[in-house]
Amino acid sequence: MDFNSETRCDFIIFATLIDLDLNFNSAMKLCLAFIFALLIGQFGFSQCNVSINASSNSIDCGDCFTLTAIGEVDTTVYLEDFNDATLEPWITVSPTFDYSNPCGAPLDGSPAVWMDSLTVYPRNITTQSFDFSTGGVICYEMKYGIQGASGVCEGPDYATEGVRLQYSIDNGNSWVEIINYVPSPFTSLYDQWDTYCVTIPSAAETSNTQIRWIQLFWSSMSTDFWGIDNISVSIPVDNNHYYDWFGDGTINPADTVICQNTRTEDYIVLFSNGFNDTCSATITIQDTSALLNVDFALASDTVCVGDIVYLDGSTSTGANTYDWSFNGATPNTSSGALTSIIYNSAGTYSIELAIGNDCNESDTIVKNIVVVSQANCTNSLIKNDTESLKIYYNSDFDRVVVNSKKTGKAYILNSSGQKLVESQLIGLGENSIDTKSLTNGIYILVFEDENSLPNIFKFVK
């Protein structure tokens, strides 16, 4: 290809400045990206790698957190892919292991090491000492067996049975844990082949550092199996790359602070020298707070004029804002999970609750309430003989229980005085009146003794 980068860049910068109204630096970066694309097309290589660490991978909407990019330009100094079913001299593996991929091949379909029922405990893979005095990165593919599977495909389930990545700086006399891949009972955690890259900790940056993968605990020789493949050890070679968060062409520091107001969001960082080497990483941050679901508690959907009506919106889930609207009540609006209102006129009214959260989500519910006039409600609830009669509503069996020390009859009225349940004889002791035919609300039970003297009781279903 005959390509004059200086001439082409002049053209790109000129066109960009005129058509897109960008500054010179932005245009130059576009030019460099163009050259980089051409070179990548010709030579097809990349030397860098980048990862993202988050101060928290699970948040509540509205939380702020820090994302840290970790980029390195590495030279692979050792690679063990196990493809020829033999071990490189710089690595040792617990005898005896399996190369036949009995539980599924790794990502490239090649042979991998599988720790099975014949592998001597503790199952481990250990390297020779490396010079990590300038840092480094270790990458590998790993997979657990599936919990409860048969044969050599049965996987770790207890928290102690996971594979631990460790380092030693004293020739293997003591080991320090870098990461523990903790399994979780009854989950599919780590049961698929996946790639993991780990930066060498600063305390391990010595000229004599060993690495090992080890399973310290297990249930039995016939359980808790795992495999590993494509182990690579890399060290950094230069620091000429820069970070570009969100791929917008700007040069950024390694750390960026994010405040997230959505359930799930992906964040990307580019790591590039602006010429012939660019790599990227993406991290997904998820909101783990409860899903929004609106509801509120109302003691009864039928009340008397002048009664204080208490409302409880805390039965909703995932909410941090509560907005109430009351038709015909005092007050007619309110905020907060708990509130109370009063109705001064009889009628049927609506109560609306709208809830929200920091994910910019909302949910609304409307319920109706019947308000009964004083004449048909509390003023008629008089002359209760509570010594001889005990009246209560049993919600478990949907009935009114009458404990009586005298005989008579009882019937049920609604708040308007209409008889809903016909007269029923009441004997000495416990009696019950079926209320399954009644909807939720306020009712009046009238008990007339043998002398036809009425006793009136209000109950709420």
N, C-alpha and C positions, 0 to 999 in steps of 0.2 A: 504494500500500500504506500502511495506517495502522499504523505500528510505533513503539512507545514503547520506546527502547533502555534507558532507566533501569529501567522496570518489568520488562521481560523479563530484564535482567541480574540484578536482585535475585532473581528466581525461579530462574534458572539457578544462581546462586551458592548459594542456599539448598538447592536440590535436590542439587547436587553435594556440598556439605559433609556433608549427611546420608547420602546413599545411597552415596557413593564414599569418604567419609572423607578428602578431599583438603584441603590448606590453602587459604587465601584467594587467594593469588597464582595457584595452579593453576586455581582456579575462574574467576578473572577472565580468564585467558587463554582458557579454554573459551568464556566469554561473548564475548570479542572475536572469537574464531574464528567464532562463530555469526553475529555481525553482519557480519563480513567475507564470509562465504558468501552472505548475503543481498545485500550490496552488489555483489559480483561478479556475482550472478545478474541484477541490474538493469542494471549498467553495463558489465560484461564487459571490463575492461581491467586490465593490469598494467604497471608501469613499471620494475620491478627486474629484475636478472639476477644470477646467482650461478654460480660455477664452483668446482671443487675441484682443487687441486694436491696431488700425493702426493710424498713424499720418494723413494718407489720404487713403480712400478706392478707390479713382479714381485718376489716374495719367496720365501723358504723358510718353510715352516710354523714357527711359533714366533717369527718375526721381529717386532720392533716398529718402527713407522714413524709419521710425522707426516702428517696430512691438514690442509691449509690451505684454508679457504673464502675466496673472494674475491667479495664482493658489492658491487654498485653500483646506485644508482638513477640511471638515465640518461635524458637527453633526446636523441633522435636528431636530429642537426643536419644530416646529409647521408645520402641514400639513393640508390643507383644500382641499379635492378633490370633495366635493359636491355630492358624489355618493349616499348618502342616502337621498338626497333632504332636508337636514337640515343643519343649520349653526353651526359651532363650536363656543364656547362662546367667543373666542378671536377675532371674526370678525363680522362686521356688514355690511349689504348691503341695498341700497336704496329699499324701498318697491315700487311697487310690481314687482318681476322679474319672469322669466320663467326657469324651470328646464328641459324642454322637448326637448331641442336642435332643435328648429324649423328651423334653418338655417344650419343644419349639425352638427354632433357630433364632439367632439374634438379628439385628436390623439388616445386616448385609447378607444374611443367609449362610454364612460360613460357620465352621466348627467353633465351639466355645467350650470353656471349662464348666462342667456341671458337677457340683458337690452332691454325691448320692450316698446310698446306704453303706457303700464300701469305703467311703472317705474317712480317714483317721481324724479323730477329734483332738484338739479343736480345729475345725475346718478353717483353713487360712491360706492366703497368698501373700508372700513376703518378697520384697525387692532387696537388692543390694543397696549400699550407701550411695547417695548422689550428692553432688555439690549444688546445694540450693542457696548458697550464700547471697545470690542476687535475686532470690525469689524463684517462683515457678508455679506451674499448673499441672495437675494430674487429671486426666479424663479417662473414663471407662464406661462400658455398658454393663448393666446389671439387671438381674431379674430374680424374684422370689418364686418358689413354687406356689401353687394355689392351695389355700387353706381347705383341708378336708379332702383333697384329691387323693387318688390311689397311687401306690407305688412310689417311685422316686420323684414324682411331681407334687408331693405334699409339701406345703410351704409353712414358714414360720408364722405363728399367731400370737404368742405371748410377747410382751414388750421386751423381755430380756433376751429373746431369741434372734434379734436383728443382727445384721452385719455392721461392724464398726470399722471405720477408716481411722487408722492410728499412725503416729510417727514415733521414731526413736532417734535420739542423738547420742546414745551411748552404746552403740553396737548391739542393740536389742536387749539390753539388760532391763530397761524400763520403757514403757510405752505410754504415749499421751493421746487421748482421743481427739480427733478432729470433728467427726460427725458420726452419729449413730442412726442408722436407718431403721427406726422403730416400727415394727409391724403393729397392726391393730386387729383385735379379734373380729371375725366375721366381716372383714372388709377386703377389697381387692388392691390394697395399697402395695405397690412395688411388684405386682404379679405379671407385669408386662415388661419386655425388654425396653430399657430407656437409657439415655446417655446422661452422665453426671460429670461435671467439671468442678474441681475444688482448687482454690488458690492455697498455696502452701502458707500456713500461719507464720507470722513474723518470728515466733519462738523456734520454729523449725528451719529457719533460714541459716543453715550452717553448711560447712563443707563435708559433713559426714552425717547425712540424714537418711534413714530407712523409712519405707512405707509398707504398711500391711493392711489387708482386709481380713478380718477375723470374726468368727461366730463363737463367742465365749460360752454360750449356754444353749441347750437344746433339750427337747423332751425325750428323744430316744434316737438310736442309730437309724431308725426307719422313718424318721419324720424331719421336717424343717429344712428342706433342701433349697439350694440357690445356685446361681451361675454367674459367670463374669466373662467379659470379652473385650478385645480391642483396648488394652491398657496403653496409654501414652503418657510420657513424662516430658515436659517442655520447660524451657527457661527463657527469660526475657532477653532481647538483644538490642532494643532501642526505645527511645521515649519521644519520637517525633510525631505521634498521632494525637488527635484531639477528639473530644466528645461533641456530638451534636444531638441534643435531646429533641425528640419528636420529628427529626428529619427535616427541619425548617431552614437549614443552611447556616445556622448560627453556631459559633464556637461557645461551648458551655463548660462550667466546672463539672467535676465528677458527680457532685451532689446536686439534687434538685428537690425542692419542697413542693408537694402536691396536696391540694385540698379537694377531695372527691365528693361529688354530690349525685352519683349514680350507683346503681347496684353493682355493675361490673364494668371495668375499664381496662383497656390494654395500653401499655406505655412502651415506647420504643426508643432506643438510643443507638446512634451510629458511632462507630469508632473508626477513624480514617486518617490517612496522611494527606488526603486531598489530591492524591495522584494515582497510585496504582494498587492501593490496599485499603479496602473498606469492609467492615463486618458490622453486624447488628445483633441486638438482643431485644427480646420483648418479654414483659412481665405482665401478668394479669392480677389485678387487685380486686377482690370481691368484698362486697358488703355482706356481713353475716348476721345482721340484726333480723329480728322477727319480721315476717311479711305483714304488710298492712291489712288489717281486717277490722271493720268498724262494728260496734255494737254498744248498747248501753242498757243498764238495768233500771227498771221501773217497777216499784213495788206493786202497783196495780194500774190497769188501764182505765179504771173508773174511780173518780175521787169526788169529794164534795167541794162546793164553792167555799173558798177561804182556807181550804187545807193547804199546808205546805207540802209540795211535791219534791221529793229528793231524787236526783238523777245521778247515776254513776257511770261515767264513760270509761272507767279504767278496765272494764271488761273487754275493751278493744285491745288489739295487739299491734305492736310496732309503731305506735303513734307518739309524737311529742307535741303536737298542737291539737287543740279541741275547740271547735267553734260551734256554738249552739244557736239555734233560731227557734223562737217560740211564738206561735200564732195565738194571739189573744191572752197571753200571760204577762205577768209582771215579775222580772223584767222581760223584754222581748228578745234579748240576745245575752249571751254569756260566753266566757272562755274558761278553760281549765277542765280537768277530768271530772271534778265534782261540782255540782251546782244545785240550786233549788229555786222553785218558782211558785207563784200563787195565781189561781184563776178567780176572778171576781164575778164571772157570769157563766151560767150553765151553757152547755153546748159541746160539740165535738171539735177538737183542735189537733193540730199536727205539731210534733216535736221533731226537729231535724238536728242531727249531729254530723258535722264534717270533720274528719281527722286528717292529719298530714304528718310527714316526716322529712328528714333532711335529704332524702333521695328525690325530692320534688314529686312524691306520690301523694295521692289523696283518695279518700273513700268516704261515702256518705250513706246514711240510713235515715229513714223517716218512719216514725211510729205515731199512731193516733191515741188520743186520750179522751175519755168521756167525762165531762164535769156535770155533776148532778146538783140541782138547786138545793138550798138549805131546807126548804119545805119538805122535800122528798128524801132528805138525807139525815143529817145529824140531829135535827130537832125532833125526829120521831123515835130516836133511840133512848127511850126513857123507861123507868119502872122495871129495871132489871133485877130480878130476885136471884142474886148470885150465891146466896146461901143454899138454896134448894136446887139450883140448876148450875151446871157447868157445861158451857158450850164451846167447842173449838172445831176448826176445819182441819181434817187429816188429808194432807196432799198425797200421801203415799197410796191411799185407797180411794181418793177423790170422793170424800163423803164428809158430812157434818156429824160429829159425835155429840150426843146429848146424854149427860149423866144427871139423872133426875131422882129426887127424893119424893116425888109425887107423880100421880098419873095425869094424863091429859092428851092433848094433840098438838102437833106442830106443822107449820107450813112455811114456805119461803116466798118472799116478795123481791122484786127488783127495786132499784132506787126510785122508780116512779110509782111504786105501790101496786104494781101488777103481780098477781099471784102466778108463780112459775112452777112451783112444786105443790101439789095438792096435799090436803091434810093427811097426817100420818099419826096413828096412835102411839103414844109414848108411855112406856111402863116404867116401873121402878128399876133403878140401876142404869146400865149403859144401853143406849139406843143409837142407831145410825140412820142417817137419811142420805140416800144416793144423790150425788150432785154431778154425775158424769154428763148430764144433758145441759149443764150450765157452762157458759163461756167464762173466761177470767173476768173478774170485776168485783164490785162491792154489792153484797146482798143483805137482806134483812130476814132473820128467822123469828117467827112469832110463835110463842108457846102459850096455849090456853089450858089452864088447869081444869079440874072437874067442876069448878065454880064459874068457868068461862072468864076468869081474870087473865088478861094478856100480859105476857112478859116479852119484851122486844130486844133482840140482840143483832148487832151488826157484825158480819164476818167478811173476810176478803178471800176470794179464790184466786 
